[in-house]
Each structure stands twice: as structure tokens, then as C-alpha cells.
Amino acid sequence: MRPEASRGRIVGWVGSGLLLGILLARTLSSLAAAAWGWRAIFFISAGLMLVMAVVLARLLPARGPGHTGGYLTLMASVLELVRTQPLLRRRAVCQALMFAAFSGYWTGIAFQLISIHDFNQAQIGLFALVGAVGVAASPVAGRIADRGDRLASGIALLIGVASMIVARFGADSVILLGLAAVLLDIAMTAHQVLSQREIYQLRPDARARVNTVYMGTVFAGGALGSALAGVLHSHSGWNGTATAGIALTSVSFMLWAVGRSSRRRQIGPGSPTTRRRRSPS
């Protein structure tokens, strides 16, 4: 267990590893496909998972569950969290929309780079490394979260909106597409860290179940974004994919703004809670 005061920083470092893995996977898969064909990456992935299974089995400490109920009881308690925790629902949906835009961008960008900019598989893999700059946002977001998230979440979401606008109107420029990738990765990973730092405080006795709700929703959004990008690109090209990204990130920001306004009204500007520490957003 980490001290509460530094938990955001730790979440930030974990988030850096998650995002770096996602981005490096894109580069590795493109380079492997260029060298050995698209099937090669599945064998590489299987081998890496076997290695990690052995490493984790040796390094992770043994830890028993903190509950005594059965599986069905546990799943029912997860649904209960969804029902009783509006902040968890809002944070999960906001990040799911952001991750949908993120996944849609990285799915559609390959079509754009091949059809308009004549990239090959290896060049697409190298382009994916541009997004690695966004990894630097995770530790910074973690430190901000430890000090109290006031407007940082909203700023992160607005950066996401801006990134998709740049992607939409800069489609003919590889530099602008790269800039959009950096901004989108910063926005996505910063909001992820800020959200996790906040939701983990809701139920300290049920953090794993809180994370189940949150990450399950987020990855559902990512899968939807990838599927949507393929459909939109086949019908309206990159413009359709980028426009959908603008819409998704904008809705995410609006949900955050509505939630923040609602919480401020509930607490009240003159309440002792507000004077001691502003409501997280």
C-alpha cells in the first residue's frame, strides 16, 4: 500500500507503462508485419504473454481475497457500485469516450497514412512512436491529482477536443497528424490518471471492484471506437473518423462540465468542505 498523499504519482507511473505498452505494440506489430507477415505478431504476442506469466508468478506477492462471498455475490457487488456511485459512472463514461476517440484515431490513421501519404508498414510503425511523447503526461498528472484536481480534468479533455480538430483539418500534413497524436495521447493519459486517483478514494475497501467498473467501461469504449473508425473510414474517409473523434471528446468534456457544476451546487460555495478543499472534478 502506498501513502495516500503520493497515490496519484504512483498511478501516474503505472499509466505511463500502460500507454507506452499500447504505443510500442503498434510499432512492433507494424515492423513485424513488414518483416514476416501479419500473422507473426500473434506468435510474438503469445510468447511475450507466456514470459510475463512466469515473471509475474515469481515476483508478485501472495495475497488472499478480502471478501468471503462467492463469484455471483462479488459480481452483484460490482453492479451495486455502478448503481450507487455517480462519480464512478461519470468518470468511466468520460474516459470511455476519450479512449474511443483515441482508438478511432490510431485505427484510422493507418488508412490515412497509406492512402494519402504513401506510407509502408515500417513507416506506420515509426509514426506510432510519435505518440510516446504523451507518456510524459502521466507522472505530471499524478502530481497534480495528489494536490487536488480542480480544473485539470477539464483541461485534459479540452486538449483532446483540440487534438481531433487538428487531426480533422490537418489531414494532408504528416506533421499536423503527428501533433494531433501527441496532444491526444497527453489528453487521454492525463485524464486517465486524474480519474483513477479520484475513484480510488470512493471505496477504499473495494478498489479492485471500482477498477473493474472503470476499466471495463473504458475498454468497451476503446473497442467501440476502433470498430466505428473502420466503418466511418469506409464511408467517409479520414474526415468522418476525425469528425467522430471531435464529437466523442466534446461529449466527454460536456459530461465533465455538467458533473462539476452539479457537484458545486450540491456542496455550495460557502460550505466548510468547499473552504477546506475544493471539490475534485
N, C-alpha and C positions, 0 to 999 in steps of 0.2 A: 504494500500500500504506500502510495506517495502522499506527502503532506498536501493538504487542501490548497494551500497558497501557491503551490507550484504545479498543480494538476494540469492546468491549461498548457503549460510549457511542455509537459510530457506528452499530452495529447497531440501537440503540435509536431513533435518529433516523430511520433507514430504516423501521423498524417503525411509527413514528408516521405516516409518509407512507402506508404500506400500509393501515393501519387507517382513517386519515382518508379515503382514497380509497374504501374499501368503504362507509363510513357516508355520505359525501356522495353516492355513487352511488345509494343507497337514497332519499335525499331528492330528488335531481334526477329520478330516474325517476318518483317519485310525483307531483311537481309537473308534469313533462312530460305524464304520462298524464292528469292532471286538466285540463290546458290544451288538449292537442292529440290525445289518444288514446294508447293503449298502444303503437302502432307507432312513434310519434315517437321514442321513446328509442333505437330501433335505428339510425335515421338520425343522431341526435346522437352515439351511440357510434362509429359508423363514421367520422364527421367528426373526432372527437377522436383516434381512432387514426391517421388519416392525418396530422393535425397533429403528433402525437408521433413518428411515423416520420420526418418531415422534421427535427424538432428533434433527435432522438437521432442521426440520421445526420450532423448538423453538429457536435454537441457531444461525442459520445463519442470518446475517443482510439482510434486503430487499435491492435489488439493481436492478435498471432498466437497460435494454439493452442500449448500446451506439450506436446503429445503428437504422435507420428508415426504411430500406428496408424489403421486405418480405422474406419468407423462401428460395424461389428459388434464389433470389438475394444473400442471405447470402451463400448458397451452391456454387454459382458461384464464389464468392469471395474467398472461400476456395480453389477451383481449381486454381484460379489465383495465390494464394500463392505457390501452388505446381509448377506452371509454371515459376514463376519469382524468386524463392528463391532457388538457387542451394545448398546453405549451409544447408537449412532445409531438402532438399531431401537427401543429403548425410548423415546427422546426423540421420535422420529417418531410412534410409536403414541399416546403420551400426548397430544401436541399434536393429532393427528388426532381423537381422542375429544373433546378440548376444542373443536376447531373444528366438529365435528359438532353438539355442543350449541349452540354459537354460531349456526351456520347454521339449526339447527332452531328456535331461539328467534326469529330475525329473519324466518324464513319463516312461522311460526305466529302471530306477534304481529299481523300484518296481519289475519288472520281474526278474532282476538280483539277487536281494536280496532273492526273494522267491525260484527261481530255483537253484541257486548255493550255497547260504548261509543259506537256510532253515529258513528264517525269517517268522514270522507270521505278521498279520495286525498291532498289537500293536507295535511290534519291528520296523516295517517300519515307523510308525508314530514317534517313538522316534528318528530314524535315521534322519528324516527330520529336527529335531531341530538342528542338526549339522550346517546346513546352516545358522542358525540365527546369527552365528558369523559375517557373511558378512554385517549385518545391521550396524556394527560399521564403515564401509567404507563410508557410505553416508555423515555424518557430516564432515568427513575429506575431502572428495571430494568437498563438498560445500565450505569449506575454501580455498582449492586450486583454485577452479573456481573463487572465489572473487579476488584472487591475480593475476589471468591471467593464463589460461590453455595453456601451451606451448607444453609439451610432455606428459602430464598426461593422455590424452585420448588414445594415442598410447600405453602407458604402461599398462593401464587398459585392452585394447584389447589383448595385448600380454599375460597378466595374464590369460585371457580367453582361449587363444590357449594352454597355458601350462596346464591349468586345464583339458582340454579334452584329452591331451596327457597322463596325469597321469591317467585319467579315463580309457583310452583305454588299457594301459599296466599294470594297477594295478587292473584289474577286479577281480582277485582272492583274493584280500585283502580288507576287510571292512575298515581298517584304511586308505588305499590309496584312496578308493572310497569316504570316508569322507573328506579327504584332498582335493580331486578334487571338492567336493561340496562347501567347504569353499572358495576355490580360484575362482570358477565360480561365486558364489554369490557376492564376492567382486568385481570382474571384471564387472559383469552386473550392479550392483547398482552404482558403481563409474562412469562408462561411462554414465549411465542414468542421473545422477546429472550434470556432466560436460556438457552433450549435452543440457539439458534443460536450464541451466544457459546461454548458448550461444545463443540458438534460441530465447529466450525471448527478446533478445536485437535487433532482426531483425526488428520487427514491434511492438513497444510498444502499438500502438493503436489497435492491433489485436492479442493480446496474446492468447485469447481463441481459435481463429481460427488456429493460429500457433500450439497450443497444440492439436487441433483436428487432424490436418495433422500428427503430430508427433506420438501421442499415437495411432491413428487409424492404422498407418503403423506398429508400434511396436507390437500391439496385434494381428494383422494379421500374423506377423512373428511368434509370440508365438503359435498361433493356428496351423500354418503350421508345426512348429517343433514338436508339440505333435502328429499330425497325421502322420508325417514322422517317428517318433520313433516307433509307433505301427507297421507300415508296415515293416520297416527295421528289427525290432526285430524278426518278424515272419519269415523273410527270412534268416537273417544272425546273429541273436542273438545280444548280447551286443556289440560285436566288430563292427557291422555295424552301430549301433546307435552312438557309440563313435567316429567312423571314420567320420561320417557325421558331428558331432559336431566340430571336428578338421577342417573340410573343411569350415563350416559356419563361425567359428571365424576367420579363416585365411583370408577368403574373406573380412570380415569386417575390419580387420587390413589393408589389401591392399587398400581398398577403402579410409580409413582414410589417409594412406600414400600418395596416389595419390592426394587426395584433398589438403593435406597440402603442397605438392610440387607445385601444381598448384597455390595455393594462394600466396606462397612465390615468385613465378616467376612474378605474376601479380603485387604484391606490390613492389618488388625489394629490395635488401638488403640495399640500401643507401637512401631509401625514408624517408621523415620526419615521416611518420606513423610508419615505422618499428623502427626508432630510439626512438620514444616516447613510443611505446608499441608493443611488438611482436604480430604478428597475432595470434588469437586464433586458436586452432587446433582441 
